[in-house]
């Protein structure tokens, strides 16, 4: 990650087409979206500013030509409002793209206080009503109130699936036509090459025991506990192994559960992998067991590599990606027996690789970037030349 990025007060003037403001963990789905989307948009000749919160992602090893990093000098999204106001007044980007509740809220406030003419496009990557229902205290009520008041003031609202759009329209009391479904940028041109990288994990070299793979934060929403229980059922009937890529606070809980079920020696949690695609390409089946997904990036990635998939029918993305079960079995949330049966069917009769890859075609980076550019009002803007602009804080 670059640390030599400009502060808002030291931003050199230029005709900025797009500013992107997100604050991520560094290994989330949004990190992958930005990593795929940013080069595609910059490749169209656009000048882009990536606005940063201290110690937050996205972390990019290199910046595409035409992209510069701007540090807002804040350690938290909630304290970034003054800096964002200054940035909008000074840089005057044509459009600002933001994601998630807090960032969207700050961006909409900043736009109003700065009296900015910048086009504000907010994105929500989850099914909001289900997400808020999992929270306690006053937080769901307050977030719902903010959404209902502020989102109507955005120039556009983006979500990744039709189910998420319908849900947000109801919760935010917005006309459905105000919300645009833009597929996530998942299938990138170099995906096959990344998947072909060497994989030294010994379990993927042993054809006698097929590997079931999952990936995501080890958190309650991903419900990997149900997957471990389903895997224990599968192991009663056949040799198999389970690998879950990711980090999170549920790691020790999952290992204890596996030990209780007698499958600890067949479960591996190798942690977060910057390149998970060699694992996906070599897995016998990929499992998504979430209780909530606005889209399901890993599901589309696995399909693009021709790997059979099984998913919970959670709100709202998996059923759309799998077209109601046409390209992979859908099972009820939290039902380990149904999940085990679906996994066994996928192991016994995997769908043809080419057929699965066709299901991922709508989620190419090029198609998604074009859709984002349209919503952001960037179509037809003349490509701008200039340096990639490494600016140092003074």
ROSE-652277 format. One record per residue: residue in one letter; y, x, z of N, C-alpha, C in turn. Coordinates in steps of 0.001 Angstrom, whole numbers, padded with zeros to 6 digits, always signed. Example, Ala and Ser with C-alpha at 12.3 -4.5 7.8 and 13.67 -1.06 7.14 Angstrom:
% residues 2
a-005690+013190+007800-004500+012300+007800-003300+013200+007800/s-002250+012850+007080-001060+013670+007140+000030+012900+007870/
//
This chain:
% residues 394
x-001185+000839+000000+000000+000000+000000+001238+000876+000000/x+002271+000509-000746+003517+001247-000764+004347+000867+000467/x+004956+001854+001067+005862+001575+002185+007317+001792+001787/x+007551+002321+000551+008899+002645+000109+009481+001491-000694/x+009764+000391-000016+010297-000768-000721+011677-001115-000175/x+012453-001796-000988+013856-002035-000666+014028-003114+000383/x+015130-003021+001126+015573-004107+001996+016465-005035+001177/x+016567-006319+001564+017344-007281+000774+018773-006839+000511/x+019417-006182+001521+020813-005783+001350+020964-004612+000388/x+019857-003961+000037+019922-002792-000841+019232-003044-002174/x+018968-004291-002478+018341-004627-003745+019317-004366-004888/x+018903-003530-005817+019746-003274-006972+019725-004487-007891/x+020878-004906-008361+020927-006099-009210+020127-005911-010495/x+019421-006929-010879+018744-006980-012169+018434-008436-012447/x+018111-008762-013669+017760-010140-014010+016316-010375-013584/x+016144-010937-012397+014806-011157-011841+014286-012518-012266/x+013146-012514-012937+012556-013764-013390+011870-014519-012255/x+011149-013782-011415+010308-014429-010410+010269-013604-009140/x+010388-014271-008000+010099-013674-006700+008866-014368-006133/x+007984-013595-005541+006786-014131-004905+006846-013786-003424/x+006735-014801-002575+006811-014614-001129+005568-015208-000491/x+004660-014343-000059+003463-014764+000663+003264-013783+001816/x+002579-014206+002857+002250-013339+003988+000770-013543+004280/x-000045-012564+003905-001493-012734+003953-002136-011772+004944/x-003420-011991+005175-004183-011128+006080-004555-009809+005434/x-004523-009753+004115-004965-008564+003392-006337-008731+002780/x-007104-009726+003225-008440-009938+002653-008761-011434+002518/x-007729-012202+002217-007900-013651+002076-008020-014032+000607/x-008290-015316+000373-008318-015807-000994-006981-015647-001683/x-005876-015821-000918-004555-015677-001519-004285-014245-001936/x-004838-013280-001219-004703-011887-001637-005304-011680-003026/x-006457-012278-003254-007107-012121-004553-006343-012861-005644/x-005769-014014-005284-004974-014752-006262-003777-013921-006715/x-003057-013330-005758-001886-012523-006105-002311-011276-006878/x-003397-010638-006453-003863-009435-007140-004202-009723-008597/x-004659-010928-008895-004987-011307-010277-003771-011841-011029/x-002952-012629-010341-001840-013309-011002-000680-012362-011316/x-000386-011459-010392+000785-010601-010546+000728-009752-011823/x-000363-009026-012096-000399-008241-013332-000331-009115-014583/x-000926-010305-014535-000911-011184-015705+000492-011659-016025/x+001266-012012-014986+002645-012448-015217+003538-011271-015607/x+003351-010136-014935+004141-008963-015277+003835-008496-016700/x+002596-008691-017135+002206-008300-018484+002896-009104-019569/x+003526-010221-019191+004292-011014-020150+005728-010497-020301/x+006017-009371-019624+007354-008792-019715+008326-009319-018696/x+007834-009991-017663+008705-010572-016639+009054-009542-015572/x+010249-009639-015034+010668-008829-013893+010384-009626-012621/x+009616-009045-011714+009103-009769-010551+009400-008982-009283/x+009829-009681-008234+010004-009112-006900+008908-009654-005984/x+008198-008769-005303+007189-009155-004315+007813-008961-002939/x+008080-010059-002245+008746-010027-000946+007721-009845+000161/x+008026-008947+001116+007029-008563+002103+007487-008831+003530/x+006511-009233+004350+006646-009281+005801+005929-008054+006356/x+006504-007393+007357+005898-006180+007913+004469-006449+008392/x+003582-005518+008054+002177-005537+008500+001410-006755+007997/x+001852-007310+006887+001132-008405+006238+000878-008037+004779/x-000204-008605+004235-000503-008413+002824+000372-009299+001967/x+000133-009303+000657-000983-008631-000015-000754-007126-000161/x-001866-006381-000095-001825-004934-000257-002313-004585-001651/x-001449-004005-002440-001784-003649-003811-001731-002134-003963/x-002791-001523-004475-002796-000058-004599-001730+000457-005550/x-001444-000291-006594-000392+000076-007540+000366-001188-007934/x+001610-001004-008317+002423-002116-008771+002476-002125-010288/x+002256-003281-010901+002395-003354-012359+003820-003047-012797/x+003983-002616-014026+005316-002374-014570+006143-003648-014478/x+007388-003498-014037+008276-004646-013911+008258-005302-012558/x+007430-004779-011627+007321-005362-010284+007896-004393-009258/x+008692-004893-008334+009180-004074-007233+008921-004806-005922/x+008745-004047-004860+008536-004613-003533+009859-004666-002785/x+010073-005777-002098+011271-005967-001287+010826-006275+000145/x+011147-005407+001088+010832-005671+002486+011889-006581+003080/x+011463-007678+003669+012401-008576+004348+012740-008087+005751/x+012092-007010+006190+012434-006420+007482+012111-007300+008664/x+011139-008168+008510+010745-009081+009590+009269-008888+009902/x+008925-009023+011175+007537-008877+011588+006782-010195+011553/x+007504-011295+011333+006883-012612+011338+007610-013496+010327/x+006888-014423+009739+007497-015323+008758+008678-016072+009367/x+008529-016536+010607+009569-017364+011222+010882-016618+011415/x+010849-015275+011486+012077-014501+011678+012624-013941+010365/x+012022-014336+009253+012433-013798+007952+013522-014625+007283/x+013906-015751+007886+014855-016659+007236+016186-015990+006864/x+016857-015271+007775+018137-014661+007391+018004-013701+006207/x+016956-012878+006226+016771-011913+005144+016480-012616+003822/x+015720-013701+003876+015416-014427+002652+016682-015083+002087/x+017532-015586+002953+018816-016150+002504+019637-015075+001790/x+019711-013879+002405+020471-012791+001788+019877-012394+000441/x+018539-012373+000386+017892-012005-000867+018228-013008-001976/x+018121-014285-001688+018387-015301-002702+019841-015243-003183/x+020765-014970-002277+022166-014891-002665+022441-013661-003533/x+021748-012549-003237+022017-011305-003945+021221-011191-005242/x+019904-011446-005186+019041-011229-006356+019067-012396-007339/x+019228-013618-006824+019271-014819-007652+018122-014882-008670/x+016900-014821-008189+015768-014914-009135+015735-016284-009798/x+015174-016326-010993+015057-017612-011680+014151-018559-010901/x+013050-018023-010341+012097-018869-009609+011556-018107-008413/x+011169-018854-007373+010530-018308-006182+009236-019066-005957/x+008113-018334-005887+006795-018917-005625+006379-018554-004213/x+006015-019551-003407+005577-019307-002034+004259-020024-001770/x+003609-019629-000662+002310-020219-000343+002156-020346+001169/x+001509-021418+001593+001151-021734+002975+002325-022331+003750/x+001970-022995+004847+002901-023852+005562+004176-023138+005987/x+004056-022075+006773+005235-021427+007338+006129-020845+006245/x+005514-020145+005293+006298-019511+004226+007000-020575+003391/x+006306-021637+003068+006928-022720+002296+008124-023306+003048/x+007938-023505+004340+009007-024088+005152+010237-023176+005174/x+010019-021879+005403+011133-020935+005440+011819-020859+004081/x+011042-020862+003010+011626-020766+001665+012505-021971+001349/x+012045-023155+001699+012824-024357+001415+014107-024408+002251/x+014019-023948+003507+015217-023857+004333+016183-022826+003759/x+015648-021659+003387+016508-020588+002865+017232-021030+001609/x+016532-021751+000755+017146-022207-000490+018333-023126-000203/x+018165-024023+000756+019242-024956+001093+020421-024222+001731/x+020134-023306+002655+021207-022618+003367+021935-021617+002477/x+021206-021060+001510+021831-020107+000586+022558-020806-000553/x+022389-022125-000639+022926-022898-001768+022468-022277-003091/x+021180-021985-003112+020601-021245-004231+020251-022167-005388/x+020403-021647-006595+019971-022369-007789+018583-021932-008239/x+017954-021047-007470+016601-020599-007780+015629-021779-007755/x+014728-021814-008728+013691-022847-008771+012653-022528-007695/x+012462-023434-006755+011541-023209-005636+010230-023948-005907/x+009144-023179-005995+007817-023743-006233+006931-023365-005053/x+006462-024361-004308+005610-024109-003143+004162-024439-003497/x+003274-023704-002875+001847-023875-003131+001115-024095-001814/x+000133-024984-001844-000775-025184-000715-002195-025080-001264/x-002974-024159-000720-004295-023900-001273-005424-024628-000589/x-005111-025576+000297-006152-026266+001042-005939-027774+000966/x-006896-028521+001467-006771-029971+001572-006103-030265+002910/x-004832-030602+002864-003973-030535+004041-004422-031463+005161/x-004738-032718+004865-005068-033657+005941-006295-033199+006718/x-007286-032650+006019-008494-032160+006693-008192-030895+007494/x-007333-030044+006958-006957-028823+007666-006225-029162+008962/x-005261-030069+008889-004495-030419+010083-005352-031157+011107/x-006351-031893+010634-007220-032633+011557-008026-031702+012453/x-008183-030439+012032-008947-029482+012820-008097-028769+013866/x-006806-029079+013899-005903-028433+014850-005675-029319+016068/x-005213-028695+017147-004976-029454+018369-003506-029531+018723/x-003199-030266+019758-001840-030361+020267-000899-031086+019319/x+000370-030660+019353+001394-031294+018531+001479-030689+017134/x+000762-029602+016909+000894-028886+015637+000640-029763+014412/x-000422-030579+014381-000637-031423+013194+000514-032394+012950/x+001036-032993+014020+002138-033942+013865+003391-033248+013344/x+003707-032071+013903+004898-031342+013490+004786-030873+012041/x+003613-030351+011674+003443-029867+010299+003538-031015+009304/x+002963-032148+009664+003034-033313+008779+004489-033753+008602/x+005255-033716+009680+006668-034105+009597+007455-033142+008715/x+007206-031838+008879+007883-030856+008036+007559-031080+006560/x+006287-031292+006267+005860-031481+004875+006538-032709+004275/x+006554-033794+005035+007139-035035+004502+008642-034903+004269/x+009292-034106+005098+010736-033966+004949+011114-032929+003886/x+010417-031778+003881+010855-030661+003064+010271-030623+001655/x+009006-031040+001489+008364-030810+000195+009009-031615-000923/x+009647-032703-000589+010357-033477-001614+011544-032710-002174/x+011970-031660-001467+013113-030865-001904+012689-029676-002756/x+011384-029439-002885+010898-028377-003765+011031-028814-005216/x+011229-027853-006104+011287-028179-007526+009905-028495-008081/x+008873-027921-007475+007502-028223-007881+006570-027867-006741/x+005432-028544-006699+004400-028287-005697+003095-028040-006443/x+002414-026940-006095+001166-026553-006756+000013-026629-005769/x-001116-027169-006216-002380-027131-005477-003488-026748-006458/x-004652-026278-005963-005672-025772-006873-006714-026777-007331/x-006674-028010-006826-007702-028977-007221-007136-030392-007187/x-007788-031296-007910-007322-032684-007954-007458-033353-006589/x-008537-033054-005891-008713-033642-004570-007618-033230-003611/x-007237-031948-003657-006147-031472-002803-004830-032133-003183/x-004631-032377-004486-003399-033030-004944-003315-034470-004448/x-004398-035216-004577-004405-036606-004119-004159-036680-002613/x-004787-035763-001892-004635-035737-000443-003194-035436-000050/x-002583-034432-000678-001218-034054-000340-000232-035152-000714/x-000459-035812-001847+000442-036891-002253+000478-037988-001190/x-000680-038316-000641-000748-039348+000394-000085-038877+001685/x-000421-037663+002117+000103-037165+003387+001605-036919+003319/x+002080-036333+002214+003500-035986+002100+004348-037150+001618/x+003690-038242+001215+004392-039403+000661+005203-039005-000571/x+004549-038180-001399+005154-037733-002648+004520-038472-003817/x+005273-038772-004852+004642-039298-006068+003618-038292-006588/x+002470-038775-006985+001403-037871-007442+001865-036987-008593/x+002772-037480-009432+003234-036702-010583+004086-035513-010165/x+004543-035495-008906+005322-034351-008406+004443-033171-008045/x+003143-033382-007999+002205-032331-007590+001386-031906-008810/x+001352-030603-009062+000672-030068-010240-000583-029306-009828/x-001685-029619-010468-002930-028897-010230-002968-027687-011162/x-003024-026503-010587-003129-025264-011360-004372-024524-010878/x-005371-024345-011743-006589-023635-011329-006267-022221-010865/x-007001-021752-009891-006797-020400-009390-007169-019360-010437/x-006452-018237-010480-006804-017152-011401-007979-016349-010850/x-009159-016619-011328-010368-016043-010751-011042-015059-011694/x-011336-015499-012898-012147-014702-013823-011234-013743-014576/x-011237-012491-014168-010398-011491-014805-011222-010671-015795/x-010567-010068-016781-011305-009369-017836-012210-008258-017320/x-011800-007609-016231-012581-006467-015730-013681-006862-014752/x-013912-008162-014585-014888-008614-013591-016293-008072-013875/x-016701-008097-015140-018039-007616-015488-018182-006131-015171/x-017141-005353-015454-017197-003920-015162-017259-003672-013660/x-016490-004436-012884-016537-004298-011423-017926-004660-010895/x-018521-005685-011471-019850-006115-011023-020928-005105-011364/x-020678-004289-012385-021676-003305-012821-021648-002038-011979/x-020715-001940-011037-020633-000752-010185-021914-000585-009377/x-022192+000652-009006-023415+000952-008264-023424+000235-006915/x-024569-000296-006565-024757-000962-005278-025921-000295-004561/x-025627+000363-003466-026653+001142-002767-027342+000380-001651/x-026940-000842-001423-027580-001622-000361-029069-001774-000681/x-029952-001345+000209-031391-001324-000115-032009-002692-000361/x-031461-003732+000225-032058-005052+000059-031981-005553-001374/x-030989-005092-002119-030838-005557-003495-031722-004778-004470/x-032467-003820-003937-033391-003049-004765-034834-003549-004625/x-035064-004484-003723-036418-004958-003414-036601-006370-003964/x-037300-006497-005070-037484-007793-005728-038400-008724-004931/x-039152-008185-003970-040085-009029-003215-039366-009994-002271/x-038160-009641-001867-037410-010486-000926-036046-010789-001523/x-035871-011939-002172-034579-012277-002779-033480-012357-001728/x-032258-012028-002147-031116-012007-001236-030239-013231-001473/x-030000-013962-000394-029013-015044-000389-027698-014431+000078/x-026633-014688-000650-025344-014066-000360-024296-015113-000026/x-023408-014766+000901-022215-015564+001186-021072-014589+001421/x-019843-015084+001316-018685-014216+001505-017512-015037+002021/x-016770-014458+002961-015608-015136+003513-015346-014682+004927/x-014239-015110+005470-013910-014764+006848-014948-015355+007795/x-015365-014566+008765-016347-015045+009745-015608-015916+010764/x-015294-017124+010315-014474-018053+011093-015128-019428+011066/x-014766-020302+012009-015412-021620+012076-015360-022408+010771/x-014252-022327+010048-014099-023132+008835-015141-022805+007781/x-015638-021568+007775-016647-021180+006792-018046-021632+007199/x-018238-021986+008447-019488-022549+008967-020717-021742+008556/x-020664-020441+008757-021825-019606+008446-022969-019843+009433/x-022688-020485+010564-023765-020820+011501-024769-021763+010849/x-024273-022741+010092-025181-023642+009371-026000-022860+008346/x-025379-021875+007717-026120-021054+006747-027220-020261+007431/x-026942-019698+008599-027969-018939+009326-029125-019863+009710/x-028801-021073+010146-029871-022018+010498-030695-022398+009263/x-030019-022630+008150-030732-022951+006912-031590-021777+006467/x-031063-020579+006613-031826-019390+006239-033094-019267+007084/x-032994-019578+008367-034186-019528+009230-035246-020511+008737/x-034829-021655+008231-035783-022614+007659-036431-022036+006397/x-035627-021401+005555-036168-020801+004331-037197-019732+004677/x-036905-018940+005703-037798-017852+006088-039152-018337+006594/x-039236-019585+007014-040545-020108+007438-041505-020235+006270/x-040931-020328+005057-041746-020589+003866-041869-019389+002933/x-040940-018428+003027-040956-017341+002047-040193-016136+002593/x-040423-014998+001950-039638-013811+002235-038247-013972+001624/x-037222-013625+002363-035846-013685+001868-034962-012927+002848/x-033773-012593+002381-032795-011925+003232-031434-012573+003027/x-030583-012445+004028-029252-013047+003985-028191-011979+004240/x-027223-011911+003345-026080-010997+003491-024805-011828+003464/x-023947-011630+004456-022656-012327+004515-021557-011267+004529/x-020730-011253+003494-019629-010303+003394-018396-010888+004069/x-017731-010091+004900-016509-010567+005536-016404-010109+006975/x-015204-010247+007524-014942-009923+008922-014379-011155+009622/x-014481-011178+010948-013925-012298+011693-014477-012386+013089/x-013896-013277+013851-014223-013363+015273-015591-013971+015563/x-016256-014538+014557-017565-015154+014785-018731-014196+014519/x-018432-012911+014297-019498-011954+013991-020574-011925+015085/x-020184-011720+016326-021164-011610+017411-021906-012928+017612/x-021217-014051+017425-021860-015362+017565-022957-015532+016517/x-022681-015122+015308-023670-015249+014231-024878-014348+014487/x-024634-013148+014980-025758-012241+015260-026614-012775+016404/x-025982-013356+017432-026758-013949+018531-027592-015116+018032/x-027007-015951+017178-027740-017087+016633-028933-016608+015812/x-028728-015590+014998-029833-015062+014195-030948-014525+015082/x-030570-013884+016174-031586-013370+017102-032363-014515+017749/x-031665-015567+018152-032327-016722+018761-033311-017372+017796/x-032969-017369+016500-033815-017996+015487-034866-017049+014924/x-034860-015800+015379-035863-014837+014948-035655-014260+013564/x-034395-014271+013077-034130-013748+011729-033082-012639+011737/x-032826-012043+012894-031771-011033+012992-032052-009835+012087/x-033323-009462+011939-033645-008301+011115-033489-008582+009623/x-033339-009846+009270-033174-010217+007858-031743-010653+007541/x-030831-010451+008490-029426-010786+008288-028598-009512+008350/x-027696-009338+007395-026787-008198+007413-025355-008689+007241/x-024467-008179+008083-023034-008478+008005-022304-007158+007760/x-022240-006713+006524-021680-005384+006239-020170-005298+006309/x-019484-006433+006546-018035-006408+006648-017352-006808+005352/x-016027-006627+005332-015242-006964+004157-015461-005927+003061/x-015676-006374+001846-015886-005495+000704-014773-005711-000320/x-013959-004675-000594-012910-004828-001610-013458-005227-002968/x-014660-004761-003277-015324-005143-004524-016640-005838-004185/x-016614-007167-004037-017854-007883-003688-018729-008200-004897/x-018250-007883-006102-018910-008379-007316-020273-007755-007593/x-020532-006483-007253-021911-005999-007403-022903-006791-006550/x-022465-007231-005376-023317-008063-004526-023550-009422-005184/x-022473-010031-005682-022592-011351-006302-023507-011313-007518/x-023344-010290-008350-024106-010218-009590-025593-010011-009340/x-025942-009398-008209-027342-009066-007932-028006-010013-006947/x-027246-010944-006385-027830-011909-005449-028700-012916-006187/x-029723-013409-005509-030581-014444-006103-029878-015788-006093/x-029050-016028-005077-028292-017273-004984-027078-017016-004101/x-025970-017665-004434-024755-017558-003628-024550-018884-002911/x-024216-018815-001613-024042-020027-000806-022624-020115-000270/x-022006-021276-000435-020719-021588+000183-020953-022733+001155/x-020627-022524+002429-020971-023512+003463-019745-024016+004210/x-018579-023927+003604-017329-024266+004285-017250-025742+004669/x-016470-026001+005710-016134-027380+006069-014884-027842+005338/x-014150-026894+004740-012878-027203+004085-012566-026109+003082/x-012276-026485+001853-011862-025545+000809-010954-026288-000162/x-009732-025785-000319-008878-026380-001334-009397-026115-002730/x-010132-025002-002885-010702-024654-004184-012094-024070-004001/x-012189-022820-003612-013471-022135-003472-013565-020990-004458/x-012723-019968-004268-012637-018859-005214-013982-018172-005400/x-014671-017893-004293-015935-017155-004394-016971-017932-005202/x-016888-019239-005171-017828-020061-005938-017620-019836-007433/x-016366-019870-007871-016068-019634-009284-016416-018210-009693/x-016193-017253-008792-016533-015858-009098-018034-015692-009293/x-018821-016278-008411-020274-016171-008537-020759-016803-009840/x-020223-017966-010172-020607-018618-011426-020254-017751-012631/x-019093-017115-012583-018669-016296-013717-019608-015123-013951/x-020338-014713-012910-021304-013627-013033-022713-014139-013302/x-022846-015454-013470-024143-016035-013796-025073-016185-012618/x-024539-016177-011398-025369-016292-010197-025511-017746-009781/x-026728-018222-009547-026913-019606-009076-026178-019837-007760/x-025660-021044-007565-024855-021337-006380-025312-022634-005716/x-025058-022686-004421-025246-023891-003610-023995-024016-002761/x-023488-025233-002597-022244-025402-001846-022240-026698-001063/x-021498-026680+000040-021253-027920+000758-020255-028768-000038/x-020422-030056+000058-019524-030978-000653-018304-031236+000228/x-017546-030163+000475-016392-030260+001366-015138-030536+000555/x-014110-031068+001207-012853-031289+000494-012199-029933+000201/x-011754-029668-001061-011834-030577-002182-012349-029870-003426/x-012518-028532-003371-012781-027791-004592-014202-027736-005103/x-015228-027543-004251-016572-027301-004762-017103-028367-005703/x-016895-029632-005403-017412-030692-006281-016755-030638-007654/x-015478-030243-007703-014795-030134-008992-015303-028930-009774/x-015453-027789-009102-015944-026587-009776-017349-026812-010309/x-018201-027439-009512-019594-027664-009901-019783-028962-010669/x-018687-029657-010957-018711-030912-011716-019730-031890-011138/x-019564-032115-009843-020385-033107-009160-021837-032723-008964/x-022151-031423-009084-023526-030962-008920-024185-030532-010215/x-023469-030627-011321-024038-030250-012620-024368-028763-012693/x-023537-027930-012039-023726-026487-012136-024183-025848-010830/x-024570-026657-009875-025062-026149-008603-025177-027288-007619/x-026133-027192-006726-026380-028286-005783-025271-028391-004739/x-024895-029628-004425-023940-029926-003367-024685-030566-002203/x-024389-030115-000983-025089-030638+000190-024053-031079+001222/x-024437-031974+002135-023492-032424+003167-023068-031279+004079/x-021866-031367+004587-021345-030356+005518-022200-030336+006780/x-022567-029145+007214-023273-028982+008482-024732-029383+008483/x-025308-029706+007340-026699-030153+007247-027582-028969+006852/x-028128-028263+007835-028895-027054+007529-030215-027374+006828/x-030791-028543+007086-032033-028911+006394-031791-029123+004902/x-030713-029846+004577-030382-030069+003162-030002-028759+002482/x-029305-027908+003202-028915-026620+002642-030140-025757+002373/x-031069-025741+003298-032293-024962+003104-033064-025457+001887/x-033178-026765+001732-033891-027320+000572-033191-026933-000730/x-031851-026966-000738-031099-026597-001935-031259-025118-002253/x-031262-024289-001235-031464-022857-001448-032849-022572-002035/x-033845-023259-001524-035201-023048-002052-035301-023487-003501/x-034659-024594-003842-034670-025041-005242-033983-024026-006144/x-032873-023465-005689-032158-022464-006485-032976-021194-006645/x-033728-020837-005619-034585-019651-005707-035773-019893-006629/x-036324-021107-006583-037508-021426-007391-037182-021666-008856/x-036043-022278-009122-035699-022655-010508-034222-022394-010762/x-033829-021119-010870-032409-020811-011099-031935-021303-012465/x-030703-021792-012510-030119-022266-013765-029875-021079-014693/x-029910-021306-016008-029668-020216-016965-028299-019576-016738/x-028256-018261-016840-027047-017489-016593-025883-017952-017468/x-026127-018147-018768-025061-018517-019698-024477-019879-019349/x-025311-020769-018891-024843-022112-018520-023908-022044-017319/x-024257-021233-016343-023419-021078-015164-022085-020438-015519/x-022117-019464-016402-020873-018793-016788-019914-019738-017504/x-020448-020699-018230-019576-021672-018898-018772-022487-017886/x-019357-022714-016715-018666-023511-015695-017423-022803-015155/x-017383-021476-015285-016243-020710-014766-015149-020498-015795/x-015343-020913-017012-014375-020650-018074-012977-021234-017810/x-012859-022397-017151-011496-022912-016897-010670-022062-015934/x-011313-021088-015269-010634-020365-014205-010321-018918-014593/x-010099-018664-015873-009709-017325-016292-008294-017022-015821/x-008023-015745-015607-006687-015331-015172-005646-015699-016221/x-005964-015514-017481-005001-015802-018548-004601-017269-018556/x-005574-018167-018429-005277-019598-018441-004455-019994-017221/x-004817-019448-016067-004087-019776-014841-002668-019231-014885/x-002494-017991-015355-001160-017396-015420-000254-018197-016343/x-000799-018679-017450+000001-019497-018365+000437-020794-017690/x-000467-021392-016904-000132-022628-016202+000926-022373-015124/x+000779-021269-014381+001791-020919-013383+003141-020695-014039/x+003166-019961-015153+004425-019673-015843+005125-020956-016275/x+004348-021935-016699+004933-023202-017122+005578-023926-015945/x+004870-024025-014824+005412-024729-013660+006629-023993-013097/x+006596-022671-013156+007695-021868-012631+008905-021847-013554/x+008775-022435-014733+009885-022461-015667+010121-021140-016356/x+009053-020346-016530+009186-019012-017110+008817-018969-018593/x+008276-020048-019125+007906-020078-020536+009170-019951-021383/x+009139-019034-022335+010264-018879-023246+011340-017934-022764/x+011219-017427-021514+012201-016438-021065+011942-015116-021779/x+012974-014495-022284+012827-013274-023066+012286-012159-022192/x+011290-011388-022687+010811-010249-021919+011959-009289-021618/x+011986-008802-020410+013061-007918-019977+012507-006517-019772/x+013250-005538-020177+012822-004162-019985+013486-003609-018749/x+012952-002487-018252+013541-001861-017079+012498-001093-016321/x+012895-000374-015318+011954+000434-014557+011112-000448-013661/x+009993+000110-013200+009155-000622-012261+009782-000632-010879/x+010786+000201-010679+011662+000117-009514+010985+000321-008186/x+010810+001578-007832+010460+001904-006458+011766+002112-005718/x+012102+001233-004789+013349+001331-004047+013050+001698-002615/x+013820+002585-002080+013607+003041-000698+014577+002340+000251/x+014052+002056+001432+014924+001504+002469+015878+002591+002925/x+017144+002237+003085+018130+003229+003500+018259+003302+004998/
//
